[in-house]
Structure formats: C-alpha cells, structure tokens
Amino acid sequence: MNYLYLLKRVAIAGLSVFVVSSVVFGVTTLLPGSAANIVLGTEATEEAVQQVNEDLGLDRPVYVQYLDFVGGVFTGDFGESLISGQPVAEILWPRLLRTLQLAVVAMLISMVVAIPLGIVAAAFRDRAPDFLITSGSYVGLSIPSFVSATLLLLFLTTPPLALFPKGGYVPPREGLVEWFHHLLLPALAMNTVILAYVLRQTRSSMVETLESDYIRTARLKGVAERNVLFKHALRNGLLPTITVLALNFGWMMGSVVIIEQIFAYPGMGEMIVQAIENRDLPLIQAGILVPTIAFITANFAADVIYTMLDPRINLGEE
C-alpha cells in the first residue's frame, strides 16, 4: 500500500467534508425565520427571544458560529435539537445505525444477485441467458424505488399472500430472523434500480475483460473456460463493479427518505422529514451531512479496495 496515496485520499475526503459542511451551514443560516421563534413561537417577547438566542449562541458573530459548527462536524457534536433539547447525536446515531443496517442488507442483495447474473450474462454473451438477464435489467432500471416499494407492499404484505410485515423495525437482539424479516422488503425496494445497474456494469466490464489480449492468450494455451472465467477474468472484471457498489452504498444512505416513509422505518429518512416539518435546524444539518460523509467515505473505501484488488495500479500517480 502506498501511504502517500492513502494520505492524499484522506486529505481529499477531509476537504470534501469541510466544503459540504460549509455549504450546509451557509444555506441553513440563510433560511428565513428565527431559531428562537421556532422554539418559543411567534408570540414570544423580545426579551425571551434574546435569552434563547444567547442560550443557543446565536448572538455571536457568524464566523464564530461557523467555526464551532465545522469543529462539531469533525468531532461528531452537532449541537442540540431546537424542539426536544436533546443532543443531536443522541437522536442521530440510533437512526443512523438502523439506516446502515438497511443499506448493508440492500448492498448484500445486490452483490449476491447482481454480480453472479452479470457474470452469467457475460459468459453467454448474445445468447438466450444474456438476452433474458439484460431484458430484466432494463425493466429494473425503468421502475423507480417508490413504485417498487408500493408494489411490494401491495402484493406481499396484504392477503392473500401477506408474507411480510407492512413496516416498522425489530432490533437484532429480539431475534435475527424477525429483524431480517422486517428489513428484507424495504431493502428489495431500494434495490430495484441499483441491482439492475450493478448487473449491467458487471456484464459490461466482464465482457470487456473477456475480450482482452491476456484472456485470448490463456484460451490459446488451452486453459479451461471455467478457469479463464473465474481465475483470470473475474478479478479484473469486477474492479469497476467495486466502485459502482461503493458509490451506490453512499447513494442508498442519502436516498432512503421515501423508502423509510413508505415502510414506516425509523431511520435517518424519517428523522429528516420530521426535522424539516419542525424546522429543527441542527437536526436538518446533521441529517444532510451524515449521508454526505457516508458517501465520501464509501468513495474512499472504493479507492482503497480497488488498489488492493489490482496491485498493478501505481498508487503514487493520479
């Protein structure tokens, strides 16, 4: 591992978090309305408003508030909720953990289903299996997540099938089977487009790899087709898929609002909707920043995994 490369990536990730946090602070600061009025109501006296502003630190210069906010982002301290008075971190982390569980299950479904199907489609290029698989991926790409979520709820949670609960969340400590039973349907709904995209990316990269010179050489040497596919082509062919999976994991973390609302899932998405309804600015800021940081972290992880899988990459060069 080239540590200079790793250090550069860490610096880029840190700079990205800094820029995003600055934008979020600027946008939320410019929103109309006073935080004190949100807490006290529009009929509050001037003295009460001033006292709340002092308590919240809103009477300080903007640049001081900004420095405190950025420092809090890097330390995990997002302040206190304007509505409940609880530390934002105490509200945020349990919901983040639930959303992470949902995203991980959805990602595992993509890996277990999409990657093997993409490999099969590439191995049988321009033949019946390839046609059936790619046709199915087109259908998946054309169905938005909220549509697939509605259809899954309609057909799988109501009689005559009623195979899944309509929503909610069960902690793993109350039973892994029940926990997974509640997660599977929203995870499938999140996966409709992503699964199709990962499948197509896997097929495309595997087809390109199977047409490369070193694969032709292996076949000319009499290497069995099974070994050509799994020992020679698979490792290089899956490299672009790794990046796609990492990017989609970050996308999942930031796009669960609709899915969590449909399935009444108590995660980040539901928290963000409630924060917006209540004009709870610290919660809104945290709800925007945390998925963004997850996306940046997923990109960083993809870079590291990519270089581990392909040691030919010169990590010291861009």
C-alpha positions in Angstrom: 0.0 0.0 0.0 1.4 3.4 -1.0 0.9 5.5 2.1 1.4 8.8 0.2 -1.6 7.9 -2.0 -3.6 7.0 1.1 -2.7 10.3 2.8 -3.8 12.2 -0.3 -7.1 10.4 -0.4 -7.7 11.1 3.3 -6.9 14.8 2.7 -9.3 15.0 -0.3 -12.0 13.3 1.8 -11.4 15.8 4.7 -11.6 18.7 2.3 -14.8 17.4 0.8 -16.4 17.2 4.2 -15.2 20.7 5.0 -16.7 22.1 1.8 -20.0 20.3 2.2 -20.3 21.4 5.8 -19.6 25.0 4.8 -22.4 24.9 2.2 -24.8 23.3 4.6 -24.1 25.9 7.3 -24.5 28.8 4.8 -27.7 27.5 3.3 -29.4 26.8 6.7 -28.2 30.1 8.1 -29.9 31.9 5.3 -33.2 30.2 5.8 -36.0 32.6 6.8 -37.2 32.6 10.3 -35.5 32.7 13.7 -34.5 29.7 15.7 -35.7 31.4 18.8 -39.1 31.9 17.3 -39.2 28.2 16.4 -38.5 27.3 20.0 -40.8 29.9 21.6 -43.4 30.5 19.0 -44.2 33.7 17.1 -45.9 35.3 20.1 -42.7 35.3 22.3 -41.5 38.6 23.8 -38.3 40.3 22.6 -36.6 39.5 26.0 -37.4 35.8 25.7 -36.2 35.7 22.1 -32.9 37.4 23.1 -32.4 35.0 26.0 -32.9 31.9 23.8 -30.5 33.4 21.2 -27.9 33.8 24.0 -28.5 30.2 25.2 -28.1 28.8 21.7 -25.1 31.0 20.9 -26.9 32.7 18.0 -26.0 36.2 19.3 -22.3 35.5 18.5 -20.7 36.6 15.2 -21.5 34.4 12.2 -17.9 33.3 11.7 -17.6 32.1 15.3 -20.8 30.1 14.9 -19.4 28.7 11.7 -16.1 27.6 13.3 -18.0 25.9 16.1 -20.2 24.2 13.6 -17.3 22.9 11.5 -15.5 21.8 14.6 -18.6 19.9 15.7 -18.8 18.1 12.3 -15.3 16.7 12.8 -16.0 15.7 16.4 -19.5 14.4 16.0 -21.1 17.2 18.1 -24.0 18.6 16.1 -25.4 20.7 19.0 -28.9 20.2 20.5 -32.3 19.8 18.9 -34.3 23.0 19.0 -37.5 21.1 19.7 -36.6 18.4 22.2 -33.4 20.0 23.7 -31.6 16.6 23.4 -28.1 16.4 21.9 -28.5 15.8 18.2 -26.0 12.9 18.4 -28.3 11.0 20.8 -31.2 11.3 18.3 -29.0 10.7 15.2 -26.8 7.7 15.9 -29.6 5.1 16.7 -31.4 6.2 13.5 -28.1 6.1 11.5 -27.5 2.6 12.8 -30.9 1.5 11.5 -30.4 3.1 8.1 -26.9 1.5 7.9 -28.5 -1.9 8.6 -31.0 -1.3 5.8 -28.3 -0.2 3.4 -26.0 -3.1 4.2 -28.8 -5.7 3.6 -29.7 -4.0 0.3 -26.0 -4.0 -0.7 -25.6 -7.6 0.1 -28.6 -8.4 -2.0 -27.0 -6.5 -4.9 -23.8 -8.4 -4.5 -25.4 -11.9 -4.2 -27.9 -11.4 -7.0 -26.5 -8.9 -9.5 -22.8 -9.9 -9.7 -23.5 -13.6 -10.5 -26.2 -12.7 -13.0 -23.8 -10.2 -14.7 -21.1 -12.9 -14.9 -23.6 -15.3 -16.4 -24.7 -12.7 -19.0 -21.1 -12.0 -20.0 -20.2 -15.7 -20.2 -23.3 -16.3 -22.5 -23.0 -13.1 -24.4 -25.5 -12.7 -27.3 -27.2 -15.9 -26.3 -30.5 -16.7 -24.6 -29.3 -16.3 -20.9 -27.7 -12.9 -21.8 -30.9 -11.8 -23.5 -33.2 -12.8 -20.6 -30.9 -11.2 -17.9 -30.3 -7.9 -19.7 -34.0 -7.6 -20.6 -34.8 -8.0 -16.9 -32.2 -5.3 -16.0 -34.0 -2.9 -18.4 -37.2 -3.5 -16.5 -35.5 -2.8 -13.2 -33.9 0.4 -14.4 -37.3 1.7 -15.5 -39.0 1.2 -12.1 -38.4 4.0 -9.5 -37.9 2.9 -5.9 -41.1 4.4 -4.7 -43.1 2.4 -7.3 -41.4 -0.9 -6.5 -41.9 -0.1 -2.8 -45.7 0.4 -3.3 -46.0 -2.7 -5.4 -44.1 -4.8 -2.9 -46.4 -3.5 -0.1 -49.5 -4.2 -2.2 -48.7 -7.7 -3.2 -46.6 -9.1 -0.3 -48.0 -7.5 2.8 -51.7 -7.9 2.2 -53.9 -11.0 1.7 -53.8 -13.5 0.2 -50.0 -13.6 0.5 -49.2 -11.4 3.5 -45.7 -12.8 3.6 -44.1 -9.7 5.2 -44.9 -7.1 7.8 -46.1 -3.7 6.4 -43.3 -1.8 8.1 -41.5 -1.0 11.3 -38.3 -2.2 12.8 -37.3 -5.0 15.1 -33.8 -4.8 16.8 -31.5 -7.8 16.2 -31.4 -8.6 19.9 -35.1 -9.5 19.7 -34.4 -12.2 17.0 -32.3 -12.1 13.9 -35.0 -13.8 11.8 -37.6 -11.2 12.8 -35.1 -8.4 12.3 -34.3 -9.7 8.7 -38.0 -10.3 8.0 -38.7 -6.6 8.6 -35.6 -5.4 6.6 -35.9 -7.5 3.6 -38.9 -5.8 1.9 -37.6 -2.2 2.1 -34.1 -3.5 1.1 -35.6 -5.1 -2.0 -37.5 -1.8 -2.8 -34.2 0.2 -2.6 -32.5 -2.4 -4.8 -34.7 -2.3 -7.9 -32.6 0.3 -9.8 -29.3 -0.4 -8.1 -29.4 -4.2 -8.7 -30.1 -3.6 -12.4 -27.3 -1.0 -12.6 -24.7 -3.3 -10.8 -25.8 -6.2 -13.1 -25.2 -4.2 -16.2 -21.9 -2.8 -15.0 -20.7 -6.3 -14.1 -21.7 -7.7 -17.5 -20.1 -4.8 -19.4 -16.8 -5.0 -17.5 -16.6 -8.8 -17.7 -17.3 -8.7 -21.5 -14.5 -6.2 -21.9 -12.2 -8.3 -19.9 -13.0 -11.5 -21.7 -12.1 -9.8 -25.0 -8.7 -8.6 -23.7 -5.4 -10.0 -25.1 -4.3 -11.9 -22.0 -7.6 -13.8 -22.0 -7.2 -14.7 -25.6 -3.7 -15.9 -24.8 -5.0 -18.1 -21.9 -7.5 -19.7 -24.2 -4.9 -20.3 -26.9 -2.8 -22.1 -24.3 -5.7 -24.4 -23.7 -6.8 -23.1 -20.3 -10.3 -24.5 -19.5 -13.1 -21.9 -20.0 -14.1 -22.2 -16.3 -10.6 -21.3 -15.2 -10.4 -18.5 -17.8 -13.6 -17.0 -16.4 -13.1 -17.4 -12.6 -9.2 -17.3 -12.3 -8.2 -14.9 -14.9 -11.1 -12.6 -15.9 -13.2 -12.3 -12.7 -10.7 -10.3 -10.6 -10.1 -7.6 -13.2 -13.6 -7.7 -14.5 -15.1 -6.9 -11.1 -12.9 -3.8 -10.4 -15.4 -1.3 -11.9 -18.2 -3.1 -10.1 -16.5 -2.5 -6.8 -16.6 1.3 -7.5 -20.2 1.1 -8.5 -21.1 -0.8 -5.3 -19.3 1.8 -3.2 -21.0 4.7 -4.9 -24.4 3.0 -4.7 -23.9 2.4 -0.9 -23.4 6.1 -0.5 -26.4 6.8 -2.7 -28.5 4.4 -0.5 -27.6 6.3 2.6 -28.7 9.6 1.1 -31.9 8.4 -0.7 -33.7 6.4 1.9 -36.2 9.1 2.8 -39.0 7.8 0.6 -38.4 4.2 1.3 -38.4 4.8 5.1 -41.5 6.8 4.9 -43.4 4.2 2.9 -42.4 1.4 5.2 -42.6 3.4 8.4 -39.0 2.6 9.1 -37.5 4.6 11.9 -34.2 5.6 10.3 -32.4 8.7 9.0 -35.0 9.4 6.3 -37.9 9.6 8.8 -35.8 11.8 11.1 -35.0 14.3 8.3 -38.7 14.6 7.3 -39.7 15.3 10.9 -36.9 17.8 11.3 -38.0 19.7 8.2 -41.6 19.7 9.4 -40.4 21.1 12.8 -37.8 23.5 11.3 -35.3 21.8 13.7 -32.1 23.3 12.0 -29.4 21.3 13.9 -31.2 18.0 13.1 -31.6 19.1 9.4 -27.9 20.0 9.2 -26.9 16.6 10.7 -29.4 14.8 8.5 -27.8 16.3 5.4 -24.2 16.0 6.5 -24.1 12.4 7.8 -25.3 10.8 4.5 -22.9 13.0 2.6 -20.0 11.9 4.8 -21.1 8.3 4.3 -20.9 8.9 0.5 -17.4 10.4 0.8 -16.3 7.5 3.0 -17.7 5.0 0.5 -15.7 6.6 -2.3 -12.6 6.5 -0.2 -13.2 2.8 0.6 -13.7 2.1 -3.1 -10.3 3.6 -3.9 -8.6 1.5 -1.3 -10.3 -1.7 -2.2 -9.7 -1.0 -5.9 -6.0 -0.8 -5.4 -5.9 -3.9 -3.2 -7.6 -5.9 -5.9 -5.3 -4.6 -8.7 -1.7 -4.3 -7.5 -0.7 -3.1 -11.0 -2.2 0.3 -10.2 0.6 2.8 -9.4 -0.8 4.4 -6.3 1.7 7.2 -6.4 0.3 8.6 -9.6 -3.0 10.2 -10.4 
